[in-house]
Amino acid sequence: MAGRATRVGHVGRRMLRLGMNLGVATCLGFAAATAQAEGLPEALVKAYQSNPQLNAERARQRATDENVPQALAGYRPQIIASLSGGLQAVRNLLPDNTVQGATLKPWTIGVTVTQILFNGFRTANSVRVAELQVQAGREALRNVGQGVLLDAVTAYTNVLANQSLVEAQRANVAFLRETLAITQRRLKAGDVTPTDTSQAEARLSRGLSDLNAAEVSLAVSQATYTQVIGNPPAQLRAAETVDRYLPRSREEAIELALKGNPAVTAAGFDVDVASTTIRVAEGSLLPTITLQGSASHSVDSDSTLSTFRTDQASILGQMTAPIYDGGTAASQTRQAKEVEAQSRLVLDQVRNQARTAAVGAWVANEGAKIAVAASDSEVRAATVALEGVRKEAQGGQRTTVDVLNSQQDLISAKARLIGAQRDRVIASYTLLSAIGKLDVKTLGLNTPDYLPEVHYHQVRDAWEGLRTPSGQ
């Protein structure tokens, strides 16, 4: 019995050393922080610069900017040049019954300039609509940017957590293999029964299954990391929370979310767009006044053969007022009013969603703090319990199975701690996103902030040019 207790004690000591080694790998900072290691800020910079989803949204916003110069074109004159030429055969019968014929080569060149003086304020309101669409688009871009950064945080912490889980499960499998080998030797010596060996084999099979599941999760998280960040993960440093940027109370979180969440502000701009669109529709019911100037030069264009060349120039003013258009303008006005009502309801819905998201993020962040503390306490208690079982095994009061169970409890506790620490980081960034502050400026990332207004001012007053400001 003393020999059996000694062997069990030997197993317990090796197991405790492995458990202590696993304790080093449980936190999200499992990867060593070396000069070559990539930290979360560096990963966020890469995602901010190269993520396809974010770059596509930036291109969409640049396209939206072009709505403004298109609307401003209504203030500018429209100039049209025309040129025509051809071959024309003419045969005229004169009053004295003589026939006059000729083959002409007519050609005409002309230019027409049209300037709208008044069109029911449709141009002004269309410019306002385009500017509001730009504002709404910027908020939508900011919302996508927050989502991409949050996805990057999630991908980064998932890789860290799964790396730690894989190492923990590998150490567990190594310990179980050694335990099985020792149990088999003891079976040959007659110290244990075949039941002990079967239990050790079953525990090893379970450990191998857990290791495989952890490796699969790691591979998936690495692929997701590559998709979001833009390159495969290498050596990663510990991920820190952003508690210093977070609100101090739930009420403050709700207030900040209602004011700063980009989805809320974008919905507010959508309401303004819909309201102004009503005035655009109503403008079609008002008169339109235009001024048109034209000049032309024609040669051989008179089929009566009485003139050889004609030069014309004119300046005309014109006013048109709609009397009845079949109900199109009235229908468009009613439609615009319904769209405005819908936009206001959507704004209320988005505000409620933002409020719910802020509350959920706040509660999740506070709960994550408690979960980390509880899991950390559980790991410490499980470590003490393992030491106690080991000592009792040395005294012959515990069996190998008891030590294995204690070790499994410790492994499970550390796995929960790894998950809690990962959730803690993600929850803090989620709350920062809910209040609309998950951006380059707030995080202090080492990258230039993308400023959509730069492109807007580059194209707003452009009168011509087919190339984009980037040279495309």
Secondary structure, 3 states (H helix, E strand, C coil): CHHHHHHHHHHHHHHHHHHHHHHHCCCCCCCCCCCCCECHHHHHHHHHHHCHHHHHHHHHHHHHHCHHHHHHHHHCCEEEEEEEECCEEEEEECCCCCEEEEEECCEEEEEEEEEEEECCCHHHHHHHHHHHHHHHHHHHHHHHHHHHHHHHHHHHHHHHHHHHHHHHHHHHHHHHHHHHHHHHHHHHHCCCCHHHHHHHHHHHHHHHHHHHHHHHHHHHHHHHHHHHHCCCCCCECCCCCCHHHCCCCHHHHHHHHHHHCHHHHHHHHHHHHHHHHHHHHHHCCCCEEEEEEEEEEEECCCCCCCCCEEEEEEEEEEEECCCCCCCHHHHHHHHHHHHHHHHHHHHHHHHHHHHHHHHHHHHHHHHHHHHHHHHHHHHHHHHHHHHHHHHHHHCCCCCHHHHHHHHHHHHHHHHHHHHHHHHHHHHHHHHHHHCCCCCHHHHCCCCCCCCHHHHHHHHCCCCCCCCCCCCC
